[in-house]
């Protein structure tokens, strides 16, 4: 991701994961809706522990990060 988008997305992920600490589904929904509104549609979000992934995504539109040590967040755009 471009630097500015990456920083904003990371901040959004942290905020959502803190707000919905016990509900990953609501956190993912918050992130997806915010990303769709700010950067255009077709964003996808997966939050959880112990998962692998293989996704098709648009160039420079993928973020994979860990929150709180064991919770992973994967955000990508695919139109």
DSSP file (Angstrom, degrees, kcal/mol; ACC not computed):
  #  RESIDUE AA STRUCTURE BP1 BP2  ACC     N-H-->O    O-->H-N    N-H-->O    O-->H-N    TCO  KAPPA ALPHA  PHI   PSI    X-CA   Y-CA   Z-CA
    1    1 A X              0   0    0      0, 0.0    60,-0.2     0, 0.0    59,-0.1   0.000 360.0 360.0 360.0 148.7    0.0    0.0    0.0
    2    2 A X     >  -     0   0    0     58,-0.5     4,-2.8     1,-0.1     5,-0.2  -0.369 360.0-108.3 -59.9 149.9    1.1    3.6   -0.5
    3    3 A X  H  > S+     0   0    0      1,-0.2     4,-2.5     2,-0.2     5,-0.2   0.869 115.9  47.9 -52.2 -48.5    2.5    5.0    2.8
    4    4 A X  H  > S+     0   0    0      1,-0.2     4,-2.1     2,-0.2    -1,-0.2   0.912 114.9  45.4 -63.7 -43.0   -0.4    7.3    3.5
    5    5 A X  H  > S+     0   0    0      2,-0.2     4,-2.6     1,-0.2    -1,-0.2   0.897 112.1  52.7 -66.1 -40.3   -3.1    4.6    2.9
    6    6 A X  H  X S+     0   0    0     -4,-2.8     4,-2.6     2,-0.2    -2,-0.2   0.922 109.9  47.4 -61.4 -46.0   -1.1    2.1    4.9
    7    7 A X  H  X S+     0   0    0     -4,-2.5     4,-2.3    -5,-0.2    -1,-0.2   0.929 114.1  46.8 -63.3 -45.9   -0.9    4.4    8.0
    8    8 A X  H  X S+     0   0    0     -4,-2.1     4,-2.2    -5,-0.2    -1,-0.2   0.897 113.5  49.0 -62.7 -40.9   -4.6    5.2    7.8
    9    9 A X  H  X S+     0   0    0     -4,-2.6     4,-2.6     2,-0.2    -2,-0.2   0.904 110.3  50.0 -67.7 -41.6   -5.5    1.6    7.4
   10   10 A X  H  X S+     0   0    0     -4,-2.6     4,-2.4     2,-0.2    -2,-0.2   0.919 111.4  48.8 -62.4 -43.3   -3.3    0.5   10.3
   11   11 A X  H  X S+     0   0    0     -4,-2.3     4,-2.4     1,-0.2    -2,-0.2   0.907 111.8  49.7 -62.5 -41.5   -4.9    3.1   12.6
   12   12 A X  H  X S+     0   0    0     -4,-2.2     4,-2.7     2,-0.2    -2,-0.2   0.908 110.2  50.5 -62.7 -43.2   -8.4    2.1   11.5
   13   13 A X  H  X S+     0   0    0     -4,-2.6     4,-2.6     2,-0.2     5,-0.2   0.910 111.3  47.7 -62.7 -43.5   -7.6   -1.6   12.2
   14   14 A X  H  X S+     0   0    0     -4,-2.4     4,-2.2     2,-0.2     5,-0.2   0.930 112.9  48.8 -63.3 -45.5   -6.2   -0.8   15.7
   15   15 A X  H  X S+     0   0    0     -4,-2.4     4,-2.6     1,-0.2    -2,-0.2   0.932 114.0  45.7 -59.7 -47.6   -9.3    1.4   16.5
   16   16 A X  H  X S+     0   0    0     -4,-2.7     4,-2.6     1,-0.2    -2,-0.2   0.907 112.9  49.5 -64.3 -43.0  -11.7   -1.3   15.3
   17   17 A X  H  < S+     0   0    0     -4,-2.6    -1,-0.2    -5,-0.2    -2,-0.2   0.848 114.2  45.6 -67.6 -33.3   -9.9   -4.1   17.1
   18   18 A X  H >< S+     0   0    0     -4,-2.2     3,-0.9    -5,-0.2    -2,-0.2   0.904 114.6  47.7 -72.9 -41.5   -9.9   -2.1   20.3
   19   19 A X  H 3< S+     0   0    0     -4,-2.6     2,-0.2     1,-0.3    -2,-0.2   0.894 124.3  31.2 -66.3 -40.9  -13.5   -1.1   20.0
   20   20 A X  T >< S+     0   0    0     -4,-2.6     3,-1.5    -5,-0.2     7,-0.3  -0.446  73.6 152.7-114.8  56.4  -14.7   -4.6   19.2
   21   21 A X  T <  S+     0   0    0     -3,-0.9    -1,-0.2     1,-0.3     3,-0.1   0.769  78.9  37.0 -59.6 -27.9  -12.2   -6.6   21.2
   22   22 A X  T 3  S+     0   0    0      1,-0.2     2,-0.3    -3,-0.2    -1,-0.3   0.343 114.1  58.0-107.2   6.4  -14.6   -9.5   21.7
   23   23 A X    <>  +     0   0    0     -3,-1.5     4,-1.7    -6,-0.2     3,-0.3  -0.739  50.9 175.9-141.2  89.7  -16.3   -9.4   18.3
   24   24 A X  H  > S+     0   0    0     -2,-0.3     4,-2.7     1,-0.2     5,-0.2   0.814  81.8  61.4 -63.2 -31.0  -14.0   -9.8   15.2
   25   25 A X  H  > S+     0   0    0      1,-0.2     4,-2.2     2,-0.2    -1,-0.2   0.923 106.4  44.3 -63.4 -44.7  -17.0   -9.8   12.9
   26   26 A X  H  > S+     0   0    0     -3,-0.3     4,-2.3     2,-0.2    -1,-0.2   0.875 112.8  52.4 -67.5 -36.5  -18.0   -6.3   13.9
   27   27 A X  H  X S+     0   0    0     -4,-1.7     4,-2.2    -7,-0.3    -2,-0.2   0.928 110.6  47.4 -63.6 -44.6  -14.4   -5.1   13.8
   28   28 A X  H  X S+     0   0    0     -4,-2.7     4,-2.8     1,-0.2    -2,-0.2   0.897 111.2  51.6 -63.3 -40.7  -14.1   -6.4   10.2
   29   29 A X  H  X S+     0   0    0     -4,-2.2     4,-2.5     2,-0.2     5,-0.2   0.909 109.5  49.8 -63.1 -42.5  -17.4   -4.9    9.2
   30   30 A X  H  X S+     0   0    0     -4,-2.3     4,-2.0     2,-0.2    -2,-0.2   0.921 113.3  46.2 -61.9 -44.3  -16.3   -1.5   10.6
   31   31 A X  H  X S+     0   0    0     -4,-2.2     4,-2.7     2,-0.2     5,-0.2   0.939 113.4  48.7 -64.5 -47.6  -12.9   -1.7    8.7
   32   32 A X  H  X S+     0   0    0     -4,-2.8     4,-2.7     1,-0.2     5,-0.2   0.930 112.5  47.1 -59.9 -48.0  -14.6   -2.8    5.4
   33   33 A X  H  X S+     0   0    0     -4,-2.5     4,-1.9     1,-0.2    -1,-0.2   0.886 114.0  47.9 -63.5 -39.1  -17.2    0.0    5.5
   34   34 A X  H  X S+     0   0    0     -4,-2.0     4,-2.4    -5,-0.2     5,-0.2   0.904 113.2  47.4 -67.4 -41.7  -14.7    2.7    6.3
   35   35 A X  H  X S+     0   0    0     -4,-2.7     4,-3.2     2,-0.2     5,-0.2   0.912 111.2  51.1 -66.7 -42.3  -12.3    1.5    3.6
   36   36 A X  H  X S+     0   0    0     -4,-2.7     4,-1.0    -5,-0.2    -1,-0.2   0.904 113.8  45.4 -59.7 -41.9  -15.1    1.3    1.0
   37   37 A X  H  < S+     0   0    0     -4,-1.9    -2,-0.2    -5,-0.2    -1,-0.2   0.906 122.4  34.5 -69.3 -42.3  -16.2    4.9    1.9
   38   38 A X  H  < S+     0   0    0     -4,-2.4    -2,-0.2     1,-0.1    -3,-0.2   0.875 133.1  22.2 -83.3 -39.0  -12.7    6.4    1.9
   39   39 A X  H  < S-     0   0    0     -4,-3.2    -3,-0.2     1,-0.4    -2,-0.2   0.202 113.8 -92.8-119.2  14.8  -10.9    4.4   -0.9
   40   40 A X     <  -     0   0    0     -4,-1.0    -1,-0.4    -5,-0.2     3,-0.1  -0.082  56.2 -54.2  90.4 165.3  -13.7    3.1   -3.1
   41   41 A X  S    S+     0   0    0      1,-0.2    -8,-0.0    -4,-0.1    -4,-0.0  -0.023  94.9  61.7 -77.9 177.3  -15.5   -0.2   -3.0
   42   42 A X        +     0   0    0      1,-0.3    36,-2.3    35,-0.1     2,-0.3   0.733  61.2 149.0  79.3  31.1  -14.5   -3.9   -3.1
   43   43 A X  E     -A   77   0A   0     34,-0.2     2,-0.3   -11,-0.2    -1,-0.3  -0.696  26.8-162.6 -88.5 147.5  -12.5   -4.0    0.1
   44   44 A X  E     -A   76   0A   0     32,-2.9    32,-2.1    -2,-0.3     2,-0.4  -0.962   3.3-165.5-130.4 146.6  -12.4   -7.3    2.0
   45   45 A X  E     -A   75   0A   0     -2,-0.3     2,-0.4    30,-0.2    30,-0.2  -0.998   8.6-176.0-138.6 134.4  -11.3   -7.9    5.6
   46   46 A X  E     -A   74   0A   0     28,-2.2    28,-2.6    -2,-0.4     2,-0.4  -0.999   8.0-179.5-127.4 130.8  -10.5  -11.0    7.6
   47   47 A X  E     +A   73   0A   0     -2,-0.4     2,-0.3    26,-0.2    26,-0.2  -0.997  30.5  85.7-130.4 132.6   -9.7  -10.9   11.3
   48   48 A X  E     -A   72   0A   0     24,-2.0    24,-3.2    -2,-0.4     2,-0.4  -0.991  64.2 -76.0 169.7-169.3   -8.8  -13.9   13.5
   49   49 A X  S    S+     0   0    0     -2,-0.3    22,-0.1    22,-0.2    -2,-0.0  -0.935  94.5  10.6-120.4 142.7   -6.2  -16.2   14.9
   50   50 A X  S    S+     0   0    0     -2,-0.4     2,-0.3    20,-0.4    -1,-0.2   0.895  85.4 133.3  65.4  46.2   -4.4  -19.1   13.2
   51   51 A X        -     0   0    0     -3,-0.2     2,-0.3     2,-0.0    -1,-0.2  -0.937  38.7-155.2-126.2 153.1   -5.5  -18.7    9.6
   52   52 A X        -     0   0    0     -2,-0.3     2,-0.3     2,-0.0     0, 0.0  -0.749  16.3-165.0-112.9 166.5   -3.6  -18.7    6.3
   53   53 A X        -     0   0    0     -2,-0.3     2,-0.3     2,-0.0    -2,-0.0  -0.999  24.4-172.2-154.3 153.0   -4.7  -17.0    3.1
   54   54 A X        +     0   0    0     -2,-0.3     2,-0.3     2,-0.0    -2,-0.0  -0.901  29.6 168.9-142.2 112.8   -4.1  -16.8   -0.6
   55   55 A X        -     0   0    0     -2,-0.3     2,-0.5     2,-0.0    -2,-0.0  -0.893  36.4-128.9-128.8 154.4   -6.0  -13.9   -2.3
   56   56 A X        +     0   0    0     -2,-0.3     2,-0.3    20,-0.0    -2,-0.0  -0.911  43.3 167.6 -97.4 126.9   -6.1  -12.1   -5.6
   57   57 A X        -     0   0    0     -2,-0.5    21,-0.2    21,-0.1     2,-0.2  -0.926  39.9 -94.7-139.4 161.2   -5.7   -8.4   -5.0
   58   58 A X    >   -     0   0    0     19,-2.9     3,-1.5    -2,-0.3    19,-0.3  -0.488  60.1 -86.0 -71.7 146.8   -5.1   -5.2   -6.8
   59   59 A X  T 3  S+     0   0    0      1,-0.3    -1,-0.1    -2,-0.2     0, 0.0  -0.267 112.9   8.2 -56.1 136.4   -1.5   -4.1   -6.9
   60   60 A X  T 3  S+     0   0    0    -59,-0.1   -58,-0.5     1,-0.1    -1,-0.3   0.777 103.6 103.9  61.0  31.2   -0.5   -2.1   -3.8
   61   61 A X    <   +     0   0    0     -3,-1.5    16,-2.0   -60,-0.2     2,-0.4  -0.274  52.0  95.8-135.3  49.6   -3.9   -2.8   -2.1
   62   62 A X  E     +B   76   0A   0     14,-0.2     2,-0.4    -5,-0.1    14,-0.2  -0.997  40.6 179.4-140.8 134.3   -3.0   -5.4    0.5
   63   63 A X  E     +B   75   0A   0     12,-2.9    12,-3.1    -2,-0.4     2,-0.4  -0.995   1.3 179.3-134.8 130.0   -2.3   -5.1    4.2
   64   64 A X  E     +B   74   0A   0     -2,-0.4     2,-0.3    10,-0.2    10,-0.2  -0.988  20.2 152.5-129.2 120.7   -1.5   -7.9    6.6
   65   65 A X  E     -B   73   0A   0      8,-2.5     8,-3.2    -2,-0.4     2,-0.4  -0.937  37.7-123.1-143.8 163.5   -0.7   -7.0   10.2
   66   66 A X  E     -B   72   0A   0     -2,-0.3     2,-0.4     6,-0.2     6,-0.2  -0.888  19.2-161.0-109.6 144.4   -0.9   -8.4   13.7
   67   67 A X  E  > S-B   71   0A   0      4,-3.8     4,-1.5    -2,-0.4     3,-0.4  -0.990  73.2  -4.9-124.8 128.5   -2.8   -6.8   16.6
   68   68 A X  T  4 S-     0   0    0     -2,-0.4     2,-0.8     1,-0.2    -1,-0.1   0.729 118.4 -72.8  65.4  22.0   -2.2   -7.6   20.2
   69   69 A X  T  4 S+     0   0    0      2,-0.2    -1,-0.2     1,-0.1     3,-0.0  -0.302 127.6  34.7  95.4 -51.4    0.3  -10.3   19.4
   70   70 A X  T  4 S+     0   0    0     -2,-0.8     2,-0.6    -3,-0.4   -20,-0.4   0.573  90.0  91.5-119.7 -10.6   -1.9  -13.1   18.1
   71   71 A X  E  <  - B   0  67A   0     -4,-1.5    -4,-3.8   -22,-0.1     2,-0.3  -0.780  59.7-157.5 -91.8 123.2   -4.8  -11.5   16.2
   72   72 A X  E     -AB  48  66A   0    -24,-3.2   -24,-2.0    -2,-0.6     2,-0.4  -0.758   5.5-161.7-100.8 146.2   -4.1  -11.1   12.5
   73   73 A X  E     -AB  47  65A   0     -8,-3.2    -8,-2.5    -2,-0.3     2,-0.5  -0.995   5.0-173.3-127.5 125.6   -5.9   -8.6   10.2
   74   74 A X  E     +AB  46  64A   0    -28,-2.6   -28,-2.2    -2,-0.4     2,-0.4  -0.982   5.6 178.4-120.6 122.6   -5.8   -9.0    6.5
   75   75 A X  E     +AB  45  63A   0    -12,-3.1   -12,-2.9    -2,-0.5     2,-0.3  -0.990  11.1 158.2-125.6 127.4   -7.3   -6.1    4.3
   76   76 A X  E     -AB  44  62A   0    -32,-2.1   -32,-2.9    -2,-0.4     2,-0.5  -0.983  32.4-132.7-147.6 158.7   -7.3   -6.2    0.5
   77   77 A X  E     +A   43   0A   0    -16,-2.0   -19,-2.9    -2,-0.3     2,-0.3  -0.947  26.1 166.0-114.5 131.7   -9.0   -4.8   -2.5
   78   78 A X              0   0    0    -36,-2.3   -21,-0.1    -2,-0.5    -2,-0.0  -0.923 360.0 360.0-145.3 115.9  -10.2   -6.9   -5.3
   79   79 A X              0   0    0     -2,-0.3    -1,-0.1   -38,-0.0   -36,-0.1   0.466 360.0 360.0 -95.3 360.0  -12.6   -5.5   -7.9
